[in-house]
Amino acid sequence: MEPITHLLTGACIGRAGLNRKTRYATLAAVLVAEAADFDVFWGFAGPVEELKHHRGITHTFIAVPVLAAVAVGVVWLLDRWVRARRARRATALDQNTKAPTAQLPVRWGWLYLTAILAALSHLMLDWTNNYGLRPFYPFNAHWYSGNLVFIAEPVLWALLGAALVIPWLFGLIGGEIGAKKEKFRGRGWAIFALAGMVLLWGWRWAEQGHARALVENTQIATAPVTRMALEPYPVNPFRWHAILETDAFYQTAEINTRTGEIASDPLQNVIYKPPVTAATEAAKRTFLGQVYLDWGTWAVVRDVGPVAVPGLAPPQLAPNRVWTTVEFSDLRFHYPFLGSALDAGKRQNRSPLGGWVYIVDGRDDAGEVMNGREQR
């Protein structure tokens, strides 16, 4: 998921009662809930390096205790600074000055447990979308994805955000009318939001199963289907994007589980498997090709001819040499609402999470680019 959902989830985990056990619980949960995504800094090494390492080692079970320990270490440094600052203030206070109110102590065991739960929440959230993750890496490099919610889900933003904002608003109202201030406000709302998120996953899992049953009981493709995927849309739990694979082509369909409607046009929604050429085989052996095919569970590799792509100038060659562009795309991200499709006879040059390689003479790598950025 994107950072907003991770951060809001971490805040709700801390406020669901763990903040009553130890000081800094919410802070530690928020820090570690997003910590795994620091792998995006691999982007400074190039877009292919970023794809290779994103949702890599930091998104694994073996990284969970490490990230939790780092978060607790950051909180320990903060606590030392706070204590030192408070000590300096105490020495400057007059003896007649009222002593500061006692605060909840730091219980480091509870704080580490909080960080562990928040780190695990990151893996769980990332599993629920269609990008997936490899939680057992490096022992098992297989990608796992639940395909339950889209990478950005506004329903979760509203649910988790309300759990944090509503108690704050009630606190303002209570202050205006002189009500007694509650020390740990919002526990019930945080639990409600986290439970609601799990219920949303369960609802979408049921709708996904319904969509699968509709597809399996309907003759959509004109050839036997060897593989199928169901991809979620944001907000609407009844709408699903189906990808069907046969020996010769892919076919997409739009599913509405509320009405039972299946929309798929054999003339518009069929993507014939591109021929294998010397250029595509050479592109698969490039750095971009190896990384992309490791990640792209629905990857399509095609030779599109000598087409220049944004972010990479075409190769300048002698007259007796030829070049071509090989495109890598993943059907999981060719949603109609994203403005991208690989329909019959049509190819959009801007493919979400797509990559391109220039191949010279059917064998030489002459440049790699993703999302308008060259991999050097």
C-alpha positions as CSV (number, residue, x, y, z in Angstrom):
1,M,0.0,0.0,0.0
2,E,1.0,3.6,-0.3
3,P,2.5,5.4,2.8
4,I,-0.7,7.1,4.0
5,T,-2.4,3.7,4.8
6,H,0.7,2.4,6.5
7,L,1.2,5.5,8.7
8,L,-2.5,5.6,9.7
9,T,-2.5,1.9,10.5
10,G,0.6,2.3,12.7
11,A,-1.1,5.2,14.6
12,C,-4.2,3.1,15.2
13,I,-2.1,0.1,16.4
14,G,-0.4,2.4,18.9
15,R,-3.7,3.9,20.1
16,A,-5.6,0.6,20.3
17,G,-4.4,0.2,23.9
18,L,-0.7,-0.3,23.6
19,N,-0.2,3.4,24.4
20,R,-1.6,2.6,27.8
21,K,1.2,0.0,28.4
22,T,4.2,2.1,27.5
23,R,5.2,5.6,26.6
24,Y,6.0,6.3,22.9
25,A,3.9,3.3,21.7
26,T,2.1,5.3,19.0
27,L,5.4,7.0,17.9
28,A,7.2,3.6,17.6
29,A,4.3,2.1,15.7
30,V,4.1,4.9,13.2
31,L,7.8,4.8,12.6
32,V,8.1,1.1,11.9
33,A,4.8,0.9,10.0
34,E,6.4,2.7,7.1
35,A,10.0,1.7,7.7
36,A,10.0,-1.1,5.2
37,D,9.4,1.3,2.3
38,F,12.8,2.9,2.8
39,D,13.9,0.5,0.1
40,V,12.7,3.2,-2.4
41,F,16.0,4.9,-1.9
42,W,17.4,2.3,-4.3
43,G,15.8,4.5,-6.9
44,F,18.9,6.7,-6.7
45,A,20.8,3.8,-8.3
46,G,18.3,3.7,-11.2
47,P,14.7,2.6,-11.9
48,V,15.6,-1.0,-12.5
49,E,17.6,-1.2,-9.3
50,E,14.5,0.3,-7.6
51,L,12.2,-2.4,-9.1
52,K,14.7,-5.1,-8.1
53,H,14.9,-4.1,-4.5
54,H,11.4,-2.6,-3.8
55,R,9.4,-4.9,-1.6
56,G,12.6,-6.9,-1.2
57,I,14.5,-7.8,1.9
58,T,12.9,-5.0,4.0
59,H,9.5,-6.6,3.2
60,T,10.3,-10.0,4.7
61,F,9.7,-11.8,8.0
62,I,13.4,-11.9,8.8
63,A,13.4,-8.0,8.5
64,V,10.5,-7.5,11.0
65,P,12.5,-7.9,14.2
66,V,15.4,-5.8,12.8
67,L,13.2,-2.9,11.7
68,A,11.4,-3.1,15.1
69,A,14.7,-2.9,16.9
70,V,15.8,0.1,14.8
71,A,12.5,1.9,15.6
72,V,13.0,1.2,19.3
73,G,16.5,2.4,19.0
74,V,15.4,5.7,17.5
75,V,12.8,6.1,20.4
76,W,15.6,5.3,22.9
77,L,17.7,8.1,21.5
78,L,14.7,10.4,21.6
79,D,14.0,9.4,25.2
80,R,17.6,10.1,26.2
81,W,17.3,13.6,24.7
82,V,14.0,14.3,26.4
83,R,15.4,13.2,29.8
84,A,18.5,15.3,29.4
85,R,16.5,18.3,28.4
86,R,14.1,17.8,31.3
87,A,17.1,17.5,33.7
88,R,18.5,20.8,32.5
89,R,15.2,22.5,33.0
90,A,14.9,21.0,36.5
91,T,18.2,22.5,37.6
92,A,17.0,25.9,36.5
93,L,13.7,25.7,38.3
94,D,13.1,27.5,41.6
95,Q,12.3,25.1,44.5
96,N,8.9,26.7,44.8
97,T,8.0,25.8,41.2
98,K,5.4,23.0,40.9
99,A,6.9,19.6,40.0
100,P,6.0,18.3,36.6
101,T,3.2,15.8,36.3
102,A,4.3,12.1,36.3
103,Q,4.2,10.5,32.9
104,L,3.7,6.9,31.8
105,P,7.0,5.1,32.0
106,V,8.8,3.5,29.0
107,R,8.5,-0.2,29.1
108,W,10.9,-1.4,26.5
109,G,9.5,-4.9,26.1
110,W,6.0,-3.5,25.4
111,L,7.5,-1.0,23.0
112,Y,9.3,-3.7,21.1
113,L,6.2,-5.8,20.9
114,T,4.3,-2.7,19.5
115,A,7.0,-2.2,16.9
116,I,6.8,-5.9,15.9
117,L,3.0,-5.7,15.4
118,A,3.4,-2.5,13.3
119,A,6.1,-4.0,11.2
120,L,3.9,-7.1,10.5
121,S,1.1,-4.8,9.6
122,H,3.2,-3.5,6.7
123,L,3.6,-6.9,5.3
124,M,0.0,-7.8,5.7
125,L,-1.2,-4.6,4.0
126,D,1.2,-5.0,1.0
127,W,0.0,-8.6,0.6
128,T,-3.6,-7.5,0.2
129,N,-2.9,-5.6,-3.1
130,N,-1.9,-6.9,-6.6
131,Y,1.8,-5.8,-6.5
132,G,2.5,-8.4,-3.9
133,L,5.7,-9.1,-1.9
134,R,8.1,-11.9,-1.1
135,P,7.8,-12.4,2.7
136,F,10.0,-15.5,2.8
137,Y,12.9,-14.1,0.8
138,P,15.8,-15.0,0.6
139,F,14.7,-18.6,1.4
140,N,11.8,-18.5,-1.0
141,A,11.8,-15.9,-3.8
142,H,8.1,-16.5,-4.8
143,W,5.8,-13.4,-5.0
144,Y,2.6,-13.6,-3.0
145,S,-0.4,-11.3,-3.4
146,G,-4.0,-11.4,-2.1
147,N,-5.4,-9.0,-4.9
148,L,-8.0,-7.9,-2.4
149,V,-7.7,-4.1,-2.5
150,F,-6.1,-1.6,-4.9
151,I,-2.7,-0.1,-3.9
152,A,-4.5,3.1,-2.9
153,E,-7.8,2.5,-1.2
154,P,-9.7,5.7,-0.1
155,V,-12.1,3.6,2.0
156,L,-9.2,2.7,4.3
157,W,-8.0,6.3,4.4
158,A,-11.5,7.4,5.6
159,L,-11.8,4.6,8.1
160,L,-8.4,4.9,9.7
161,G,-8.3,8.7,9.4
162,A,-11.7,9.0,11.2
163,A,-10.4,6.9,14.1
164,L,-7.8,9.5,14.7
165,V,-9.7,12.7,13.9
166,I,-13.0,12.0,15.7
167,P,-11.5,11.6,19.2
168,W,-9.5,14.8,18.6
169,L,-12.7,16.6,17.7
170,F,-14.5,15.2,20.7
171,G,-11.6,16.4,22.8
172,L,-12.0,19.9,21.5
173,I,-15.7,19.9,22.2
174,G,-15.1,18.5,25.7
175,G,-12.6,21.3,26.4
176,E,-15.1,23.9,25.4
177,I,-17.8,22.6,27.7
178,G,-15.3,22.0,30.6
179,A,-15.5,18.2,30.5
180,K,-12.8,16.2,32.2
181,K,-9.9,15.5,29.9
182,E,-9.4,11.8,29.1
183,K,-5.8,10.7,29.3
184,F,-5.9,8.0,26.6
185,R,-8.6,9.1,24.1
186,G,-9.6,7.1,21.0
187,R,-8.9,3.5,22.0
188,G,-12.3,2.3,20.9
189,W,-12.2,4.2,17.7
190,A,-8.7,2.7,16.8
191,I,-10.0,-0.8,17.5
192,F,-13.1,-0.1,15.5
193,A,-11.0,1.1,12.5
194,L,-8.6,-1.9,12.6
195,A,-11.5,-4.3,12.9
196,G,-13.2,-2.5,10.0
197,M,-10.1,-2.9,7.8
198,V,-10.2,-6.7,8.5
199,L,-13.9,-6.8,7.7
200,L,-13.3,-4.9,4.5
201,W,-10.7,-7.5,3.5
202,G,-13.1,-10.3,4.2
203,W,-15.9,-8.6,2.2
204,R,-13.6,-8.2,-0.8
205,W,-12.3,-11.8,-0.5
206,A,-15.9,-13.0,-0.7
207,E,-16.6,-10.7,-3.7
208,Q,-13.4,-11.9,-5.4
209,G,-14.6,-15.5,-4.9
210,H,-17.9,-14.5,-6.4
211,A,-16.2,-12.9,-9.4
212,R,-14.1,-16.1,-9.9
213,A,-17.2,-18.3,-9.9
214,L,-18.8,-16.0,-12.4
215,V,-15.8,-16.2,-14.8
216,E,-15.4,-20.0,-14.4
217,N,-19.1,-20.6,-15.1
218,T,-19.1,-18.3,-18.2
219,Q,-17.6,-19.0,-21.6
220,I,-15.6,-15.8,-22.1
221,A,-12.6,-16.9,-24.1
222,T,-12.8,-18.9,-27.4
223,A,-10.0,-21.3,-26.2
224,P,-9.3,-23.2,-23.0
225,V,-8.2,-20.9,-20.2
226,T,-4.9,-22.0,-18.6
227,R,-4.5,-19.2,-16.0
228,M,-6.7,-16.5,-14.5
229,A,-6.2,-13.4,-12.3
230,L,-8.8,-11.1,-10.7
231,E,-7.6,-7.6,-10.0
232,P,-9.4,-5.1,-7.6
233,Y,-10.6,-1.6,-8.3
234,P,-10.4,1.1,-5.6
235,V,-13.6,1.9,-3.6
236,N,-16.0,-0.4,-5.4
237,P,-15.8,-3.9,-4.0
238,F,-18.2,-5.2,-6.6
239,R,-16.0,-4.4,-9.6
240,W,-13.1,-6.7,-10.7
241,H,-10.7,-6.8,-13.7
242,A,-10.2,-10.3,-14.9
243,I,-7.2,-11.5,-17.0
244,L,-7.5,-14.8,-18.8
245,E,-4.6,-16.6,-20.4
246,T,-4.9,-19.2,-23.2
247,D,-2.1,-20.8,-25.3
248,A,-2.4,-18.1,-28.0
249,F,-3.7,-15.0,-26.3
250,Y,-4.8,-13.1,-23.2
251,Q,-8.3,-11.8,-22.7
252,T,-9.5,-9.2,-20.2
253,A,-13.0,-8.8,-18.8
254,E,-14.8,-6.4,-16.4
255,I,-16.8,-8.2,-13.7
256,N,-19.7,-6.7,-11.7
257,T,-20.4,-9.1,-8.8
258,R,-23.5,-7.1,-7.7
259,T,-25.3,-7.5,-11.0
260,G,-23.5,-10.6,-12.2
261,E,-22.5,-8.8,-15.4
262,I,-19.4,-9.7,-17.4
263,A,-18.2,-7.4,-20.1
264,S,-15.6,-8.6,-22.6
265,D,-15.3,-8.0,-26.3
266,P,-13.3,-10.6,-28.2
267,L,-12.4,-7.9,-30.8
268,Q,-11.3,-5.3,-28.3
269,N,-10.1,-7.1,-25.2
270,V,-8.0,-9.9,-26.7
271,I,-4.2,-9.5,-26.6
272,Y,-2.4,-12.0,-28.8
273,K,0.9,-13.3,-27.4
274,P,3.7,-11.6,-29.3
275,P,6.1,-13.7,-31.3
276,V,9.4,-14.6,-29.9
277,T,12.3,-12.9,-31.8
278,A,16.0,-12.7,-31.4
279,A,15.5,-9.2,-30.0
280,T,13.0,-10.3,-27.3
281,E,15.3,-13.2,-26.3
282,A,18.2,-10.8,-26.0
283,A,16.1,-8.3,-24.0
284,K,15.1,-11.0,-21.5
285,R,18.8,-11.5,-20.7
286,T,19.5,-7.8,-20.0
287,F,19.5,-6.5,-16.4
288,L,16.0,-5.0,-16.9
289,G,14.7,-8.1,-18.5
290,Q,15.8,-10.4,-15.7
291,V,14.5,-8.1,-13.0
292,Y,11.2,-7.5,-14.7
293,L,10.5,-11.2,-15.4
294,D,11.3,-12.1,-11.8
295,W,8.7,-9.6,-10.7
296,G,6.1,-9.5,-13.5
297,T,3.8,-12.5,-13.0
298,W,1.8,-11.4,-16.0
299,A,4.6,-9.9,-18.0
300,V,4.3,-9.4,-21.8
301,V,7.4,-8.9,-23.8
302,R,7.1,-7.6,-27.4
303,D,9.3,-6.3,-30.1
304,V,7.7,-3.0,-31.1
305,G,10.2,-2.0,-33.8
306,P,12.6,1.0,-33.9
307,V,10.4,3.3,-31.6
308,A,12.1,5.9,-29.5
309,V,10.8,6.0,-25.9
310,P,10.8,8.9,-23.4
311,G,13.9,9.2,-21.3
312,L,16.3,7.4,-23.6
313,A,17.7,8.7,-26.9
314,P,17.7,6.0,-29.7
315,P,21.1,4.5,-30.5
316,Q,23.2,6.2,-33.2
317,L,24.5,3.4,-35.4
318,A,26.4,2.8,-38.6
319,P,24.2,2.3,-41.7
320,N,24.7,-1.4,-41.8
321,R,23.4,-2.0,-38.2
322,V,19.7,-2.1,-37.1
323,W,18.0,-1.5,-33.8
324,T,14.6,-2.2,-32.3
325,T,12.8,-1.5,-29.1
326,V,11.6,-4.3,-26.8
327,E,8.8,-3.5,-24.4
328,F,8.1,-5.1,-21.1
329,S,4.7,-4.6,-19.5
330,D,2.6,-6.4,-16.9
331,L,-1.1,-7.0,-17.5
332,R,-1.9,-6.6,-13.8
333,F,-1.6,-2.8,-14.2
334,H,-3.5,-2.3,-17.5
335,Y,-6.7,-1.1,-15.9
336,P,-9.1,0.9,-18.1
337,F,-9.4,3.6,-15.4
338,L,-5.6,4.1,-15.5
339,G,-5.8,5.0,-19.1
340,S,-3.7,2.1,-20.2
341,A,-4.6,-0.9,-22.3
342,L,-3.0,-3.5,-24.6
343,D,-6.1,-4.0,-26.8
344,A,-6.0,-5.7,-30.1
345,G,-4.2,-3.6,-32.6
346,K,-3.4,-0.9,-30.1
347,R,-0.4,-0.3,-27.9
348,Q,0.1,2.7,-25.6
349,N,3.7,3.7,-25.2
350,R,3.2,4.8,-21.6
351,S,2.7,1.5,-19.7
352,P,2.3,1.7,-15.9
353,L,5.5,0.1,-14.5
354,G,6.6,-0.7,-18.0
355,G,10.2,-1.0,-19.2
356,W,11.9,-0.7,-22.6
357,V,15.3,-2.0,-24.0
358,Y,17.0,-1.0,-27.2
359,I,18.5,-4.0,-28.9
360,V,21.0,-3.7,-31.7
361,D,21.4,-6.4,-34.3
362,G,19.2,-8.7,-32.3
363,R,21.7,-9.2,-29.6
364,D,23.3,-6.1,-28.1
365,D,21.8,-4.0,-25.2
366,A,21.9,-0.4,-26.3
367,G,20.0,1.1,-23.3
368,E,17.3,0.4,-20.7
369,V,14.6,2.7,-19.4
370,M,11.6,2.6,-17.0
371,N,9.1,5.3,-16.3
372,G,11.1,7.8,-18.4
373,R,14.3,7.2,-16.4
374,E,17.4,5.5,-17.9
375,Q,19.2,2.7,-16.0
376,R,22.9,3.5,-16.3
